[in-house]
Amino acid sequence: MSDWSGEVFEVRLGTPGHGGFCVARHEGRVLFVRHGLPGELVRALVTEDRGGSFCRAEAIEILEASSDRVDAICPVSGPGGAGCCDFSFATPEAQRGLKAAVVAEQLRRLAGWEKDIVVEPIPVDGAEATRGWRSRMRLAVDADGRAGVHRYRGSEVITDLRCPQPMTGAMAGIADRKWTPGADLVVAVDGEGQRHIVELAPPAEYAPGRRGDRAHGRRGRGRDDRVARGGAGDRRSAVARRSAASAVRAETVVEGSGRAVQYVEGRRWELAATGFWQPHYAAAQAYSDVVAEWAYAAPGSSAWDLYSGVGVFAARVAEQVGPTGSVHGVESARSAVADGAEALRDLPWIELRAERVERWIAEQPYIAPEVVVLDPPRAGAGKEVIAALAEHAPRRIVHIGCDPASFARDINLYRAAGYMPTELRAFDAFPGTHHVECLALLEL
């Protein structure tokens, strides 16, 4: 099989796939093509070919455009650019339609559940925010000390901060100064409008010249730069970068206090600016409203909030069970547990524990909590957690997932354990991107 890297093919785009691309076919092989819409005829440049049944490509010229296409609102994420905005060239309605199709396909294929999906915008003051919705950003710093974002599936830093996602003012002045080469920047705009900038020290193995210094020729000029852009070297460096990013690194607060204040349902949280909070500034309130609606825990009953973070969902359920009930929250990040305990000190019937979820469940007596809320990481809860949870036979489970594939796999595990999904809502919490947040109610 020949290597198609750097080749350009004229193809008709088909259905959307999970990951921000459309599926096309050429000479019996599948192309995952970014920057196009279903039905469009495009010229597609192959950026990565690992010799399998599919390869990756980018639509570099639109020959027949979809009626859903608009001028792209993100100048950073086009062909050869960053991976920040997969769908900024489509109308908001079309973006939500693409995401709905992907969620429906994942549920059908991985969970055997035929379900019509409607992806809802998260309303902000009664309107839909297609720009300025992201309150938390993480930027990379190149070898010259300039802040930017990584090239899609690559390690090069693109020092163009014009992406429309960040809240107004979030990026102000960042491009005008030099930062520590190899560092990362966490930028957070909190619920009181305060901007916090925290610089994370370079990873221990960082050496100048390893990141952000790869030259790329103009698109269409030669084969070598295209191979470099999507080749094995970039993939290995991306894996190493993610591993290094997860290690503990020294933090320097550059602006603000480094302690972000957030509000949900009138309750105040204060947490590290580098800690987890939903990126869309209205998402935490939207999700907690759904959790409160579906939990309907009786006064005096018990509830669990797994992967609880600072206890946003635990607080809503605690209002329902009242002082005669109990809510147990479990979260592996000790800093989040400490911040949550401080915010929830007026609700002593909430207990937050810093422990791994699967370990904590295994230690519990075989009682049946009335409701369990789970908001696992992108990889999902998985077989071990869901099997252990099912043994406790909670009446209702509210499951939240930010990845359609892992969400569908978890739904399949619940169904195998005897739970039926009775409600599902999907939110466009990441406008302009392929990401979508799904919430399901499962009942025995």
DOVEXRO-376267 format. One record per residue (C-alpha): x, y, z; residue number from 1; residue in three letters. Coordinates in nm, 3 decimals. Layout:
BEGIN
X  Y  Z  NUM  Ala .
...
//
This chain:
BEGIN
0.000  0.000  0.000  1  Met .
0.149  0.335  -0.104  2  Ser .
0.190  0.622  0.141  3  Asp .
-0.056  0.897  0.055  4  Trp .
0.100  1.162  0.282  5  Ser .
0.110  1.491  0.094  6  Gly .
-0.122  1.373  -0.185  7  Glu .
-0.429  1.576  -0.280  8  Val .
-0.754  1.405  -0.385  9  Phe .
-1.091  1.536  -0.500  10  Glu .
-1.354  1.370  -0.279  11  Val .
-1.719  1.405  -0.182  12  Arg .
-1.766  1.429  0.194  13  Leu .
-2.008  1.200  0.373  14  Gly .
-2.130  1.172  0.731  15  Thr .
-1.959  1.343  1.025  16  Pro .
-1.732  1.133  1.245  17  Gly .
-1.638  1.156  1.609  18  His .
-1.344  1.395  1.625  19  Gly .
-1.441  1.689  1.407  20  Gly .
-1.414  1.543  1.058  21  Phe .
-1.629  1.408  0.776  22  Cys .
-1.582  1.066  0.621  23  Val .
-1.482  1.033  0.255  24  Ala .
-1.359  0.744  0.043  25  Arg .
-1.096  0.722  -0.227  26  His .
-0.978  0.409  -0.405  27  Glu .
-1.121  0.184  -0.139  28  Gly .
-0.970  0.368  0.157  29  Arg .
-1.135  0.596  0.411  30  Val .
-1.029  0.957  0.458  31  Leu .
-1.110  1.148  0.777  32  Phe .
-1.134  1.501  0.637  33  Val .
-1.134  1.809  0.859  34  Arg .
-1.263  2.156  0.761  35  His .
-1.546  2.026  0.544  36  Gly .
-1.919  1.964  0.573  37  Leu .
-2.133  1.668  0.466  38  Pro .
-2.212  1.673  0.095  39  Gly .
-1.933  1.910  -0.003  40  Glu .
-1.696  1.837  -0.289  41  Leu .
-1.344  1.927  -0.179  42  Val .
-0.978  1.892  -0.259  43  Arg .
-0.834  1.708  0.040  44  Ala .
-0.467  1.711  0.138  45  Leu .
-0.358  1.393  0.318  46  Val .
-0.170  1.499  0.633  47  Thr .
-0.123  1.161  0.798  48  Glu .
-0.109  0.809  0.657  49  Asp .
-0.008  0.531  0.893  50  Arg .
-0.077  0.260  0.639  51  Gly .
-0.404  0.130  0.782  52  Gly .
-0.759  0.137  0.655  53  Ser .
-0.788  0.514  0.693  54  Phe .
-0.578  0.828  0.673  55  Cys .
-0.627  1.186  0.786  56  Arg .
-0.675  1.481  0.556  57  Ala .
-0.775  1.848  0.543  58  Glu .
-1.006  2.018  0.295  59  Ala .
-0.779  2.280  0.139  60  Ile .
-1.024  2.389  -0.134  61  Glu .
-1.404  2.379  -0.135  62  Ile .
-1.528  2.301  -0.487  63  Leu .
-1.897  2.270  -0.402  64  Glu .
-1.996  2.434  -0.075  65  Ala .
-2.275  2.335  0.161  66  Ser .
-2.552  2.586  0.228  67  Ser .
-2.450  2.554  0.595  68  Asp .
-2.104  2.700  0.528  69  Arg .
-2.022  3.051  0.647  70  Val .
-1.702  3.253  0.667  71  Asp .
-1.489  3.095  0.941  72  Ala .
-1.490  3.297  1.262  73  Ile .
-1.160  3.144  1.383  74  Cys .
-0.846  3.249  1.193  75  Pro .
-0.625  3.005  1.384  76  Val .
-0.781  2.667  1.312  77  Ser .
-0.796  2.632  0.933  78  Gly .
-0.595  2.378  0.730  79  Pro .
-0.250  2.344  0.881  80  Gly .
-0.360  2.536  1.189  81  Gly .
-0.460  2.468  1.547  82  Ala .
-0.722  2.221  1.665  83  Gly .
-0.922  2.477  1.863  84  Cys .
-1.228  2.532  1.640  85  Cys .
-1.330  2.235  1.425  86  Asp .
-1.656  2.383  1.298  87  Phe .
-1.614  2.762  1.302  88  Ser .
-1.701  2.766  0.930  89  Phe .
-2.054  2.629  0.985  90  Ala .
-2.368  2.796  1.114  91  Thr .
-2.441  2.732  1.484  92  Pro .
-2.746  2.526  1.385  93  Glu .
-2.535  2.313  1.150  94  Ala .
-2.269  2.264  1.418  95  Gln .
-2.528  2.131  1.660  96  Arg .
-2.668  1.906  1.390  97  Gly .
-2.324  1.755  1.329  98  Leu .
-2.277  1.690  1.699  99  Lys .
-2.624  1.538  1.731  100  Ala .
-2.549  1.300  1.443  101  Ala .
-2.225  1.188  1.608  102  Val .
-2.388  1.130  1.948  103  Val .
-2.674  0.935  1.788  104  Ala .
-2.431  0.718  1.590  105  Glu .
-2.216  0.642  1.895  106  Gln .
-2.522  0.545  2.099  107  Leu .
-2.652  0.325  1.820  108  Arg .
-2.320  0.155  1.751  109  Arg .
-2.178  0.121  2.103  110  Leu .
-2.491  0.103  2.319  111  Ala .
-2.752  -0.040  2.083  112  Gly .
-2.975  0.257  2.164  113  Trp .
-3.164  0.424  1.882  114  Glu .
-3.225  0.776  2.004  115  Lys .
-3.309  1.102  1.832  116  Asp .
-3.067  1.362  1.963  117  Ile .
-3.115  1.736  1.990  118  Val .
-2.808  1.934  2.094  119  Val .
-2.912  2.242  2.289  120  Glu .
-2.717  2.566  2.315  121  Pro .
-2.632  2.682  2.665  122  Ile .
-2.824  3.008  2.699  123  Pro .
-2.642  3.312  2.830  124  Val .
-2.879  3.590  2.934  125  Asp .
-3.140  3.437  2.706  126  Gly .
-2.912  3.428  2.401  127  Ala .
-2.670  3.183  2.244  128  Glu .
-2.300  3.260  2.288  129  Ala .
-2.102  3.151  1.982  130  Thr .
-1.800  3.360  2.085  131  Arg .
-1.647  3.458  2.416  132  Gly .
-1.778  3.159  2.607  133  Trp .
-1.452  3.004  2.734  134  Arg .
-1.351  3.115  3.081  135  Ser .
-1.045  2.889  3.116  136  Arg .
-0.763  2.847  2.868  137  Met .
-0.427  2.673  2.867  138  Arg .
-0.158  2.811  2.640  139  Leu .
0.186  2.680  2.546  140  Ala .
0.502  2.891  2.530  141  Val .
0.748  2.840  2.247  142  Asp .
1.128  2.848  2.259  143  Ala .
1.123  3.225  2.201  144  Asp .
0.894  3.291  2.497  145  Gly .
0.578  3.357  2.291  146  Arg .
0.244  3.220  2.406  147  Ala .
0.015  3.030  2.170  148  Gly .
-0.166  2.708  2.095  149  Val .
-0.040  2.380  1.953  150  His .
-0.080  2.290  1.590  151  Arg .
-0.342  2.017  1.542  152  Tyr .
-0.184  1.677  1.621  153  Arg .
0.155  1.846  1.645  154  Gly .
0.395  2.010  1.887  155  Ser .
0.462  2.339  1.709  156  Glu .
0.325  2.642  1.894  157  Val .
0.113  2.878  1.684  158  Ile .
0.149  3.223  1.840  159  Thr .
-0.180  3.357  1.714  160  Asp .
-0.428  3.429  1.994  161  Leu .
-0.723  3.542  1.782  162  Arg .
-0.938  3.234  1.851  163  Cys .
-1.295  3.354  1.927  164  Pro .
-1.349  3.114  2.219  165  Gln .
-1.197  3.310  2.513  166  Pro .
-1.408  3.558  2.706  167  Met .
-1.364  3.922  2.618  168  Thr .
-1.036  4.052  2.758  169  Gly .
-0.904  3.710  2.856  170  Ala .
-0.612  3.728  2.608  171  Met .
-0.539  4.100  2.648  172  Ala .
-0.166  4.173  2.666  173  Gly .
-0.053  3.810  2.664  174  Ile .
0.099  3.834  2.315  175  Ala .
0.284  4.153  2.410  176  Asp .
0.521  4.001  2.663  177  Arg .
0.775  3.720  2.679  178  Lys .
0.716  3.417  2.898  179  Trp .
0.940  3.137  3.018  180  Thr .
1.026  2.915  2.719  181  Pro .
0.862  2.575  2.751  182  Gly .
0.617  2.691  3.017  183  Ala .
0.239  2.664  3.002  184  Asp .
0.000  2.944  3.092  185  Leu .
-0.333  2.890  3.261  186  Val .
-0.568  3.183  3.207  187  Val .
-0.894  3.189  3.405  188  Ala .
-1.164  3.454  3.418  189  Val .
-1.371  3.383  3.727  190  Asp .
-1.733  3.449  3.821  191  Gly .
-1.649  3.798  3.947  192  Glu .
-1.471  3.898  3.625  193  Gly .
-1.122  3.872  3.772  194  Gln .
-0.854  3.740  3.538  195  Arg .
-0.594  3.504  3.682  196  His .
-0.277  3.407  3.495  197  Ile .
-0.062  3.127  3.632  198  Val .
0.261  3.019  3.465  199  Glu .
0.347  2.650  3.499  200  Leu .
0.722  2.584  3.495  201  Ala .
0.860  2.393  3.194  202  Pro .
0.858  2.013  3.229  203  Pro .
1.175  1.865  3.375  204  Ala .
1.285  1.724  3.040  205  Glu .
1.226  2.047  2.845  206  Tyr .
1.520  2.176  2.644  207  Ala .
1.509  2.482  2.413  208  Pro .
1.468  2.382  2.051  209  Gly .
1.258  2.074  2.117  210  Arg .
0.927  2.254  2.101  211  Arg .
0.795  2.513  1.863  212  Gly .
1.101  2.522  1.639  213  Asp .
0.997  2.291  1.357  214  Arg .
0.984  2.476  1.028  215  Ala .
0.685  2.423  0.805  216  His .
0.683  2.516  0.442  217  Gly .
0.383  2.655  0.260  218  Arg .
0.105  2.406  0.207  219  Arg .
0.151  2.227  -0.123  220  Gly .
0.531  2.278  -0.129  221  Arg .
0.706  1.947  -0.093  222  Gly .
0.638  1.626  0.088  223  Arg .
0.872  1.643  0.390  224  Asp .
0.697  1.919  0.582  225  Asp .
0.363  1.742  0.548  226  Arg .
0.504  1.421  0.685  227  Val .
0.656  1.616  0.974  228  Ala .
0.325  1.783  1.045  229  Arg .
0.141  1.455  1.093  230  Gly .
0.417  1.199  1.128  231  Gly .
0.526  0.964  1.402  232  Ala .
0.768  1.218  1.551  233  Gly .
0.488  1.464  1.617  234  Asp .
0.269  1.190  1.765  235  Arg .
0.544  1.078  2.000  236  Arg .
0.618  1.435  2.107  237  Ser .
0.248  1.498  2.167  238  Ala .
0.229  1.192  2.392  239  Val .
0.539  1.307  2.580  240  Ala .
0.392  1.655  2.611  241  Arg .
0.068  1.523  2.761  242  Arg .
0.261  1.307  3.004  243  Ser .
0.477  1.599  3.111  244  Ala .
0.176  1.826  3.144  245  Ala .
0.017  1.587  3.394  246  Ser .
0.324  1.592  3.623  247  Ala .
0.343  1.832  3.917  248  Val .
0.502  2.158  3.806  249  Arg .
0.593  2.473  3.993  250  Ala .
0.334  2.750  3.961  251  Glu .
0.388  3.125  3.950  252  Thr .
0.089  3.357  3.983  253  Val .
0.143  3.636  3.731  254  Val .
-0.191  3.815  3.757  255  Glu .
-0.478  3.795  4.002  256  Gly .
-0.467  3.592  4.321  257  Ser .
-0.456  3.248  4.161  258  Gly .
-0.779  3.171  4.348  259  Arg .
-1.085  3.183  4.121  260  Ala .
-1.426  3.267  4.264  261  Val .
-1.720  3.087  4.101  262  Gln .
-2.094  3.085  4.166  263  Tyr .
-2.363  2.824  4.105  264  Val .
-2.720  2.872  4.225  265  Glu .
-2.602  3.160  4.443  266  Gly .
-2.339  2.954  4.626  267  Arg .
-1.980  3.076  4.625  268  Arg .
-1.679  2.856  4.557  269  Trp .
-1.316  2.961  4.571  270  Glu .
-1.070  2.726  4.404  271  Leu .
-0.730  2.723  4.241  272  Ala .
-0.728  2.891  3.902  273  Ala .
-0.542  2.582  3.779  274  Thr .
-0.808  2.347  3.919  275  Gly .
-1.101  2.204  3.727  276  Phe .
-1.405  2.415  3.644  277  Trp .
-1.630  2.386  3.342  278  Gln .
-1.476  2.588  3.053  279  Pro .
-1.807  2.745  2.940  280  His .
-1.883  3.003  3.205  281  Tyr .
-2.255  2.911  3.212  282  Ala .
-2.213  2.532  3.195  283  Ala .
-2.184  2.450  3.566  284  Ala .
-2.518  2.618  3.634  285  Gln .
-2.685  2.448  3.336  286  Ala .
-2.566  2.099  3.430  287  Tyr .
-2.648  2.139  3.798  288  Ser .
-3.002  2.245  3.706  289  Asp .
-3.047  1.920  3.514  290  Val .
-2.898  1.718  3.801  291  Val .
-3.136  1.881  4.048  292  Ala .
-3.432  1.812  3.819  293  Glu .
-3.349  1.446  3.764  294  Trp .
-3.220  1.355  4.111  295  Ala .
-3.546  1.438  4.297  296  Tyr .
-3.398  1.277  4.608  297  Ala .
-3.642  1.244  4.896  298  Ala .
-3.578  1.420  5.228  299  Pro .
-3.375  1.193  5.454  300  Gly .
-3.239  0.978  5.169  301  Ser .
-2.877  0.916  5.075  302  Ser .
-2.694  1.019  4.758  303  Ala .
-2.348  0.986  4.606  304  Trp .
-2.161  1.238  4.393  305  Asp .
-1.875  1.054  4.223  306  Leu .
-1.588  1.244  4.059  307  Tyr .
-1.735  1.529  4.257  308  Ser .
-1.474  1.800  4.205  309  Gly .
-1.557  2.082  4.445  310  Val .
-1.908  1.946  4.504  311  Gly .
-2.128  2.152  4.273  312  Val .
-2.372  1.864  4.217  313  Phe .
-2.344  1.747  4.577  314  Ala .
-2.472  2.086  4.688  315  Ala .
-2.782  2.068  4.469  316  Arg .
-2.869  1.715  4.585  317  Val .
-2.801  1.808  4.947  318  Ala .
-3.075  2.070  4.926  319  Glu .
-3.316  1.789  4.842  320  Gln .
-3.216  1.528  5.103  321  Val .
-3.193  1.788  5.380  322  Gly .
-3.021  1.761  5.721  323  Pro .
-3.170  1.418  5.787  324  Thr .
-3.015  1.277  5.471  325  Gly .
-2.658  1.231  5.354  326  Ser .
-2.450  1.306  5.047  327  Val .
-2.110  1.144  4.991  328  His .
-1.882  1.308  4.739  329  Gly .
-1.568  1.134  4.612  330  Val .
-1.288  1.303  4.421  331  Glu .
-0.923  1.206  4.372  332  Ser .
-0.788  1.564  4.369  333  Ala .
-0.723  1.660  4.731  334  Arg .
-0.713  2.032  4.655  335  Ser .
-1.064  2.016  4.503  336  Ala .
-1.194  1.830  4.810  337  Val .
-1.045  2.093  5.041  338  Ala .
-1.193  2.378  4.837  339  Asp .
-1.530  2.204  4.821  340  Gly .
-1.540  2.134  5.195  341  Ala .
-1.483  2.503  5.264  342  Glu .
-1.762  2.610  5.027  343  Ala .
-2.006  2.352  5.172  344  Leu .
-1.935  2.391  5.542  345  Arg .
-2.292  2.508  5.604  346  Asp .
-2.416  2.170  5.478  347  Leu .
-2.266  1.925  5.730  348  Pro .
-2.460  1.632  5.585  349  Trp .
-2.226  1.645  5.285  350  Ile .
-1.904  1.447  5.324  351  Glu .
-1.634  1.495  5.060  352  Leu .
-1.359  1.235  5.042  353  Arg .
-1.026  1.245  4.858  354  Ala .
-1.003  0.893  4.716  355  Glu .
-1.022  0.699  4.394  356  Arg .
-1.384  0.631  4.305  357  Val .
-1.349  0.259  4.240  358  Glu .
-1.167  0.208  4.571  359  Arg .
-1.426  0.406  4.767  360  Trp .
-1.721  0.215  4.617  361  Ile .
-1.556  -0.117  4.704  362  Ala .
-1.532  -0.010  5.068  363  Glu .
-1.900  0.078  5.105  364  Gln .
-2.154  -0.152  5.269  365  Pro .
-2.411  -0.289  5.028  366  Tyr .
-2.671  -0.019  5.069  367  Ile .
-2.878  0.137  4.796  368  Ala .
-2.835  0.514  4.767  369  Pro .
-3.141  0.677  4.619  370  Glu .
-2.945  0.863  4.354  371  Val .
-2.587  0.862  4.226  372  Val .
-2.439  1.142  4.014  373  Val .
-2.125  1.069  3.809  374  Leu .
-1.919  1.316  3.610  375  Asp .
-1.615  1.105  3.512  376  Pro .
-1.317  1.223  3.308  377  Pro .
-1.315  1.203  2.929  378  Arg .
-1.233  0.830  2.929  379  Ala .
-1.562  0.758  3.108  380  Gly .
-1.644  0.562  3.421  381  Ala .
-1.570  0.222  3.270  382  Gly .
-1.653  -0.136  3.351  383  Lys .
-1.503  -0.158  3.701  384  Glu .
-1.682  0.147  3.839  385  Val .
-2.018  0.077  3.676  386  Ile .
-2.016  -0.291  3.781  387  Ala .
-1.938  -0.195  4.141  388  Ala .
-2.200  0.078  4.134  389  Leu .
-2.467  -0.155  3.997  390  Ala .
-2.410  -0.394  4.288  391  Glu .
-2.531  -0.119  4.523  392  His .
-2.849  -0.085  4.311  393  Ala .
-2.916  0.288  4.334  394  Pro .
-3.264  0.376  4.213  395  Arg .
-3.146  0.651  3.980  396  Arg .
-2.815  0.738  3.820  397  Ile .
-2.737  1.071  3.657  398  Val .
-2.438  1.022  3.429  399  His .
-2.251  1.310  3.263  400  Ile .
-2.003  1.264  2.980  401  Gly .
-1.797  1.497  2.761  402  Cys .
-1.697  1.236  2.501  403  Asp .
-1.970  1.069  2.290  404  Pro .
-1.782  0.741  2.250  405  Ala .
-1.697  0.684  2.616  406  Ser .
-2.043  0.809  2.712  407  Phe .
-2.205  0.552  2.481  408  Ala .
-1.982  0.272  2.612  409  Arg .
-2.085  0.360  2.968  410  Asp .
-2.452  0.365  2.871  411  Ile .
-2.408  0.016  2.728  412  Asn .
-2.257  -0.104  3.057  413  Leu .
-2.550  0.039  3.252  414  Tyr .
-2.798  -0.130  3.022  415  Arg .
-2.619  -0.463  3.065  416  Ala .
-2.649  -0.413  3.443  417  Ala .
-3.025  -0.369  3.420  418  Gly .
-3.055  0.010  3.403  419  Tyr .
-3.266  0.182  3.141  420  Met .
-3.184  0.529  3.012  421  Pro .
-3.504  0.730  3.051  422  Thr .
-3.382  1.086  2.980  423  Glu .
-3.103  1.232  2.774  424  Leu .
-2.993  1.587  2.710  425  Arg .
-2.698  1.708  2.505  426  Ala .
-2.548  2.056  2.533  427  Phe .
-2.337  2.257  2.292  428  Asp .
-2.105  2.360  2.574  429  Ala .
-1.811  2.408  2.336  430  Phe .
-1.938  2.618  2.042  431  Pro .
-1.722  2.607  1.731  432  Gly .
-1.565  2.275  1.830  433  Thr .
-1.669  1.911  1.784  434  His .
-1.709  1.863  2.160  435  His .
-2.047  1.807  2.322  436  Val .
-2.166  1.734  2.677  437  Glu .
-2.424  1.462  2.735  438  Cys .
-2.633  1.389  3.044  439  Leu .
-2.841  1.077  3.093  440  Ala .
-3.084  0.961  3.360  441  Leu .
-3.080  0.585  3.416  442  Leu .
-3.331  0.396  3.629  443  Glu .
-3.384  0.039  3.741  444  Leu .
//
